[in-house]
Amino acid sequence: MITAAPPTNQTSDIALPNIILTGGSSALSIVGALFIFCSYSFIPPEKNFTRKLLMYLTVADFVTAFGNMVGMVRYVTLYGTGPRVQNCSGHVKTEEEWLCKTQSILTTASNMSSFLWTLVIAVHLWASVVLQSDKTKSRLARFIYHVLCWAVPGAVVASIFGSLGEDYCFGTGVWCGIRSDLPHHEVEMLMYIADIAWQLFSYIASCFLLVFIIFYLRMKRLNIGEVRPFLRGEDRNYLYIWFVLYSLKLWGIIRFFLTTYMPADKLNTRHMKTFLKVLLYLQSYGASGQAFWNCVVFCLLDRTVRIGFKNKLFGCKAETRPLLHEDSDKLFCCNPCIQTYPDDQYNVSRDSDR
């Protein structure tokens, strides 16, 4: 996430914890993204349309994690790992300016794509469960998704290309974003165009749609796997994807509003500086962390994926067949080379939801 530069009389400091949190979070998310890709490729019951949308979301999150890792390496190469105080009105052209701009292009576009793919997943599930409609899987719908989630972010980034660069002021981490030497009102406007507006819209819309589905299913006393034949019981995990987004990304947007609209004298108080520093630690981790936590929710907490990877690790080549929920783990312990999946999740890969 990139954040607006504060008024020119303010400074910001970035220390070793921000570097460690950004690098660690980015590395975990790169591994998590690869794990999600493998689960889709090697576990047949996972190949439904909702999982395919998760693949596109994971591509965006992978680019974000990789870009932030590059930004962290660039920062350490230029400035080292010690605490560094920077005047927010300054912009020093460095030899690695091209790398900073390239990283900012990638992460600005991928962040927007991530928000939009999250919204697409919410719309697809809402239409499938509540409206009982298959139109969100049509070729026209898929074309719209790709235009909205890839082409639109690309066009937005192209329109602000000259404003991208180095900025390590309040609310930013060790990655590049909007240049800090631009007028404050211009940076604020660019932030809404390139990040904040999309983020807020995704927060509100995806949360509303997915929470609506949760209450809808409770009122009907149904499991999501019982509503449509192409949905698995464990697809209920998708209903909480908004919570992952909130938990990781909310800290940066709080910092944006504080540093943009709070008077400078209040921002420079001891308690506020401490609060902003804590938020920056949370943002340094959360900005790159979505792919890792999506891996936790959609792989480690998905029994189909767990059983599938266990069978792959044991080199099983036995015929795949359905299995009752109650006996799945017990049978695996007795004979780990039986490639089994819960019976209500079998044949998903063969239906029209691909």
C-alpha positions in Angstrom: 0.0 0.0 0.0 1.2 3.5 -0.7 0.3 6.5 1.4 0.0 10.2 1.0 2.9 12.5 2.0 2.2 14.7 5.0 2.9 18.4 5.2 6.5 19.5 4.6 7.4 20.2 8.2 7.1 16.5 9.2 9.7 13.7 9.2 9.4 9.9 9.4 11.7 7.2 10.5 12.1 3.6 9.3 14.0 1.1 11.4 15.1 -2.5 11.3 11.7 -4.0 12.5 10.0 -2.5 9.4 12.6 -4.1 7.2 12.3 -7.5 8.9 8.5 -7.5 8.9 8.3 -6.5 5.2 10.9 -9.1 4.1 9.5 -11.9 6.3 5.9 -11.2 5.2 6.9 -11.0 1.5 8.8 -14.3 1.7 5.9 -16.1 3.5 3.4 -14.8 0.9 5.6 -15.9 -2.0 5.8 -19.4 -0.6 2.0 -19.3 0.3 1.2 -18.3 -3.3 3.2 -21.2 -4.7 1.4 -23.5 -2.4 -2.0 -22.3 -3.6 -0.9 -22.7 -7.2 0.2 -26.3 -6.5 -3.1 -27.1 -4.7 -5.0 -26.1 -7.8 -2.8 -28.0 -10.2 -2.4 -31.3 -8.3 -5.7 -31.7 -6.4 -8.6 -32.4 -8.8 -11.6 -31.6 -6.4 -10.1 -28.1 -6.0 -10.6 -27.1 -9.6 -13.9 -25.3 -9.4 -14.6 -21.8 -10.7 -14.3 -20.2 -7.3 -10.9 -21.7 -6.9 -9.9 -20.4 -10.3 -10.9 -16.9 -9.2 -8.7 -17.4 -6.1 -5.8 -18.3 -8.5 -6.2 -14.8 -10.2 -6.3 -13.2 -6.8 -3.2 -15.0 -5.8 -1.3 -13.9 -8.9 -2.0 -10.3 -7.9 -0.9 -11.0 -4.3 2.2 -12.8 -5.5 3.2 -9.7 -7.5 2.6 -7.5 -4.5 4.8 -9.7 -2.2 7.5 -9.9 -4.8 7.5 -6.2 -5.5 7.6 -5.3 -1.8 10.5 -7.7 -1.4 12.3 -5.9 -4.2 11.6 -2.6 -2.6 13.0 -3.9 0.7 16.2 -5.1 -0.9 16.6 -1.8 -2.7 16.1 0.1 0.5 18.6 -1.9 2.5 21.1 -1.6 -0.4 20.8 2.2 -0.4 20.3 3.1 3.2 21.3 0.1 5.3 19.4 -1.4 8.2 19.9 1.3 10.8 17.2 3.8 11.8 16.8 6.6 9.3 14.9 9.9 9.6 13.7 11.5 6.4 12.1 14.8 5.6 8.9 14.1 3.9 9.3 17.0 1.5 12.5 15.7 0.0 13.0 13.5 -3.0 16.6 12.4 -3.8 17.2 10.9 -7.2 19.2 7.7 -6.8 21.0 5.3 -9.2 18.3 2.8 -8.5 15.4 5.2 -9.4 14.4 3.0 -12.3 14.0 0.0 -9.9 12.0 2.1 -7.5 9.6 3.2 -10.3 9.3 -0.3 -11.7 8.5 -1.7 -8.2 5.9 1.0 -7.7 4.2 0.3 -11.0 4.0 -3.4 -10.2 2.7 -3.1 -6.6 0.3 -0.2 -7.3 -1.3 -2.2 -10.1 -1.3 -5.5 -8.2 -2.8 -4.0 -5.1 -5.7 -2.6 -7.1 -6.1 -6.0 -8.8 -6.1 -7.8 -5.5 -9.0 -5.6 -4.2 -11.0 -6.1 -7.4 -10.5 -9.9 -7.5 -11.6 -10.1 -3.9 -14.8 -8.2 -4.9 -15.3 -10.5 -7.9 -15.2 -13.6 -5.7 -17.8 -12.0 -3.4 -20.1 -11.1 -6.3 -19.7 -14.6 -7.8 -20.6 -16.3 -4.5 -23.5 -14.0 -3.8 -25.0 -14.5 -7.3 -24.5 -18.3 -7.0 -25.9 -18.8 -3.5 -28.5 -16.1 -3.1 -29.7 -15.5 -6.7 -29.1 -19.1 -7.8 -27.5 -17.7 -11.0 -24.8 -19.1 -13.2 -24.2 -15.9 -15.1 -21.1 -15.0 -13.1 -19.4 -18.0 -14.8 -20.3 -17.1 -18.4 -17.7 -16.2 -20.9 -18.9 -12.6 -21.0 -18.6 -12.4 -17.2 -15.0 -13.8 -17.3 -14.1 -11.3 -20.0 -15.4 -8.5 -17.8 -13.5 -9.8 -14.8 -10.2 -9.7 -16.7 -10.8 -6.3 -18.1 -11.8 -4.9 -14.7 -9.1 -6.6 -12.7 -6.1 -6.3 -15.0 -6.7 -3.7 -17.7 -8.2 -1.0 -15.4 -5.4 -1.1 -12.9 -2.9 -1.0 -15.7 -4.6 2.1 -17.2 -4.7 3.8 -13.8 -1.0 3.2 -13.3 -0.2 4.4 -16.8 -2.1 7.7 -16.1 0.0 8.4 -13.0 3.3 7.0 -14.2 5.2 10.3 -13.7 4.1 10.6 -10.1 5.5 7.2 -9.0 8.8 7.1 -7.1 10.4 7.1 -3.7 8.5 8.0 -0.6 9.2 6.7 2.9 7.1 9.2 4.9 4.3 8.6 7.4 2.3 5.6 6.6 4.7 4.0 4.0 7.0 1.1 4.5 10.3 0.3 2.8 8.7 0.1 -0.6 8.2 2.9 -3.2 4.9 4.6 -4.0 3.8 8.1 -4.8 6.7 10.6 -4.9 6.9 12.6 -1.7 8.2 15.8 -3.4 4.8 16.5 -5.0 2.3 19.0 -3.6 0.4 17.5 -0.7 -3.0 18.0 -2.2 -1.8 16.3 -5.4 -0.5 13.3 -3.5 -3.8 13.0 -1.7 -5.7 13.0 -4.9 -3.4 10.5 -6.5 -3.7 8.2 -3.5 -7.5 8.1 -3.9 -7.2 7.4 -7.6 -4.5 4.7 -7.3 -5.4 3.0 -4.0 -7.7 4.3 -1.3 -10.9 4.6 -3.4 -10.6 1.0 -4.7 -9.7 -0.3 -1.3 -12.6 1.3 0.5 -15.1 0.1 -2.2 -13.7 -3.4 -2.0 -13.9 -3.4 1.8 -17.5 -2.2 1.9 -18.9 -4.2 -1.0 -17.2 -7.5 -0.4 -17.9 -7.5 3.3 -21.6 -6.7 2.7 -22.1 -9.4 0.1 -20.2 -12.2 2.0 -21.8 -11.4 5.4 -25.2 -11.3 3.6 -24.4 -14.9 2.4 -23.5 -16.0 5.9 -26.8 -14.8 7.4 -28.7 -16.2 4.3 -27.3 -19.7 4.9 -28.0 -19.5 8.6 -31.6 -18.5 8.0 -32.0 -21.3 5.5 -30.0 -23.7 7.8 -27.9 -24.8 4.9 -24.2 -25.5 4.3 -22.8 -23.7 1.3 -22.0 -27.1 -0.3 -25.7 -28.0 -0.3 -26.8 -24.9 -2.2 -25.2 -25.5 -5.6 -23.6 -28.7 -7.0 -20.4 -26.9 -8.0 -19.8 -25.6 -4.5 -17.9 -27.7 -1.9 -18.7 -27.6 1.8 -15.3 -26.2 2.5 -16.0 -23.3 0.1 -17.5 -21.6 3.2 -13.9 -20.4 3.9 -14.4 -17.9 1.1 -17.1 -16.2 3.1 -14.4 -14.9 5.4 -11.9 -13.6 2.8 -13.0 -10.1 3.7 -11.7 -10.6 7.3 -8.2 -11.5 6.0 -8.3 -8.3 3.9 -9.4 -6.2 6.8 -6.9 -7.7 9.3 -3.9 -7.1 7.0 -4.7 -3.9 5.1 -6.7 -1.8 7.5 -3.6 -0.4 9.3 -2.3 1.3 6.2 -5.6 3.0 5.5 -5.8 4.2 9.1 -2.4 5.8 8.7 -3.4 7.4 5.5 -6.4 9.2 7.1 -4.4 10.2 10.2 -1.4 11.6 8.3 -3.5 13.3 5.7 -6.1 15.0 7.7 -4.7 15.4 11.3 -2.9 18.7 12.1 0.9 18.5 12.1 1.1 19.6 15.8 -1.0 16.6 16.9 0.8 14.2 14.7 4.1 15.2 16.3 3.0 14.5 19.9 4.8 11.7 21.6 1.7 9.4 22.0 0.7 9.9 18.4 4.2 9.2 17.1 4.2 5.9 19.1 0.8 5.0 17.8 1.8 5.7 14.2 5.0 3.6 14.7 2.9 0.6 15.9 0.6 1.0 13.0 3.6 1.1 10.6 4.8 -2.2 12.1 1.4 -3.7 11.4 1.3 -2.2 7.9 4.8 -3.4 7.1 3.7 -7.0 7.8 0.2 -6.7 6.4 1.0 -5.0 3.1 2.6 -8.2 1.7 0.8 -10.8 3.9 -2.4 -11.7 2.0 -1.1 -14.6 -0.1 0.3 -16.3 3.0 -2.9 -16.0 5.0 -5.0 -17.0 2.0 -2.9 -20.1 1.9 -3.7 -20.8 5.6 -7.4 -20.3 5.1 -7.8 -22.0 1.7 -5.2 -24.7 2.0 -4.2 -25.6 5.5 -7.8 -25.1 6.8 -9.2 -27.0 3.8 -9.4 -30.8 4.5 -9.6 -31.7 0.8 -6.3 -29.9 0.3 -4.6 -31.5 3.3 -5.6 -35.0 2.3 -4.6 -34.4 -1.3 -1.1 -33.1 -0.3 -0.6 -36.0 2.1 -1.4 -38.5 -0.7 1.0 -36.6 -3.0 3.8 -36.7 -0.4 3.4 -40.5 0.0 3.5 -40.9 -3.8 0.1 -42.4 -4.0 -1.2 -43.6 -7.4 -4.3 -45.3 -6.2 -7.6 -44.6 -7.8 -9.4 -41.6 -6.5 -12.7 -42.4 -4.9 -15.2 -40.6 -2.6 -15.1 -41.1 1.2 -17.4 -40.3 4.1 -16.3 -37.3 6.2 -16.3 -39.2 9.5 -13.8 -41.8 8.2 -11.5 -39.8 6.0 -8.7 -39.1 8.5 -9.0 -42.5 10.2 -8.7 -44.3 6.9 -5.8 -42.1 5.8 -3.9 -43.1 9.0 -4.5 -46.8 8.3 -3.6 -46.6 4.5 -2.2 -43.2 3.5 -1.9 -44.3 -0.1 -5.6 -44.2 -0.7 -6.3 -41.0 -2.6 -9.7 -40.1 -1.1 -11.9 -37.0 -0.8 -15.1 -36.3 1.2 -18.1 -37.6 -0.7 -19.8 -34.2 -1.0 -16.7 -32.8 -2.6 -16.1 -35.4 -5.2 -16.7 -34.9 -8.9 -16.4 -31.1 -8.5 -13.6 -31.0 -11.0 -15.9 -32.7 -13.6 -18.8 -30.3 -13.5 -19.5 -27.1 -15.5 -17.9 -24.9 -12.9 -14.4 -25.2 -14.3 
